[in-house]
Amino acid sequence: MPSSTCPLYAAIDLGSNSFHMLVVREIGGGVQTLSKIKRKVRLASGLDADMRLDKESMIRGWQCLSLFSEQLRDIPIEQVRIVATATLRCASNAQEFLDKAEEILNNKIRIISGDEEAKLIYRGVAQTSSGNGKRLVIDIGGASTELIVGEDNEAYLLNSLDMGCVTWMKRYFPDGELSSSNFEAAKEAACKVINPVLSDYRRLGWNSCVGASGTIQALVELFTEQGLDERITLAKLNSVSAQMIEAGSLANLELKGLAADRKPVFAGGVAILTAIFEQLSVVDMTVAGGALREGLVYSMLSQREFSTVRQRTIDSIIHRHSMDPLQANRVKDCALSLALQLQQPLSKVGYSMLHCAAMLHEVGLSIAFKHAPRHAAYIIDHADLPGFTRAQQHLLSGLLLNQRGPWENSGLEQQNAIHSDETIVISRILRLAIIICMRRVEGSVPEFDFQQQPKQAWLLSFPEQWQRDHPLRAAELHLEAQTQQLAGYPLSLK
């Protein structure tokens, strides 16, 4: 495909903790990530009492941008956005840093306000993470923390607060001591910063909470490594704080799942996030698919109006892998019809995952029919899927691995997006829907009645004469009933 049909876009974020570069292209109705580079510069740690950046931190920043500059050479300037945030907003000698940085990058750098940063963060979250109703977005940077409440693509309430993981570490954990008194002081200070805006957030309210920063990503990775689900709760935050206090110092801190480059600022971020959870009574939080850099990219794209994030992701995969959208919709409609007849309804997440698995079940055919379920599972587990959390990707992968043939429990057991019992139900429904729709033509899906019976026994009934008129599908359904029976899930056909 000629490169001109897939234009490249680049976004660079000169953050207070890390510098990030994102390079993408528009393809198949979606956005494909080509390059994602992050360097820990910790610019905020170079601010002195007079708010001047020291030479060492500026040199670290310039060295990082020298690496980034190579990637920008072949991207038109109008398709590049470079912004600087909290540290360069307040540094009295910021211009000295920017003059050389612009020379290195051969591009203009814009220092954005806290409000604009919050708007871009929300845009990045809205275009990469699914959600219904109002959501609270939290982004803990190196020197500022953004709190935004919005719905769909519109931000209703936003604030950029003067606290971040780097500045909090420098102020409240100066010698690397991880004591309970240091944590309490850091949390108390964060509460004071939050307090002036607290009533606005409580009054507006929200339906869900997502986080979009390194601290939050690090927590999710830590939970996953420790065998927990991906949701962040106050109880888990307190447990992590207790583990750090037990370690006593940064030098002794060894948390399973915590990356070495995150360790120097982790306590500051956790203290801030704990204060936010306590002050705003946040129940739980998931990690967002994007933030500031994605917000910059989507602000440049020619495609201004998007469908829902997940639908855009599904449409893009169907297009890229030359799938049959009519068959995908046929299986999806059949699967959801079965699900609606369940005596115990699926959860919202479970219903959505069944929908998505049905739409994507044939993605493995783009590689080969033989082992197509295994190919499908691999593609979904390793793809960029805006709108899906990592746990949801693992769930989809497990469902697609188990879509036909001998019952395959391994992928289903390794997911933690929903309860394991619901995972089995979804997998059983998907397998049945694929068989029922195997004729692949309009009008070939029969009317059926589906009943749940005690002890996970199911009864699937078809009209009279259907088995005689459709012997292949009837035979496949009988084989499937035997497979589910052997797996411990009785299925009868009538």
Buried (B, 14 or more C-beta within 10 A) or exposed (E): EEEEEBBBBBBBBBBBBBBBBBBBBBBBBBBBBBEEBBBBBBBBBBBEEEEBBEEEBBBBBBEBBEEBBEBBEEBEEEBBBBBBBBBBBBBEBBEBBBEBBBEBBEBEBEBBEBBBBBBBBBBBBBBBBBBEEBBBBBBBBBBBBBBBBBBEEEBEBBBBBEBBBBBBBBEBBEEBBBEEEBBEBBBEBBBEBBEEBEEEBEEEEBEBBBBBBBBBBBBBBBBBEBEBBBBBBBEBBBBBBEBBBEBEEBEEBEBEBBEEEBBBBBBBBBBBBBBBBBBBEBEBBBBBBBBBBBBBBBBBBEEEEBEEBBBBBBBBBBBBBEBEEEBBBBBBBBBBBBBEBBEEEBEEBBBBBBBBBBBBBBBBBBBEEEEBBBBBBBBBBEBBBBBBBBBBBBBBBBBBBBBBBEBBBEBBEEBBBBEEEBBBBBBBBBBBBBBBBBBEEEEEBBEBEBBEEEEBBBBBEBEEEBBEEBEEBBEBBEEBBEBBBEBEBBBEBE
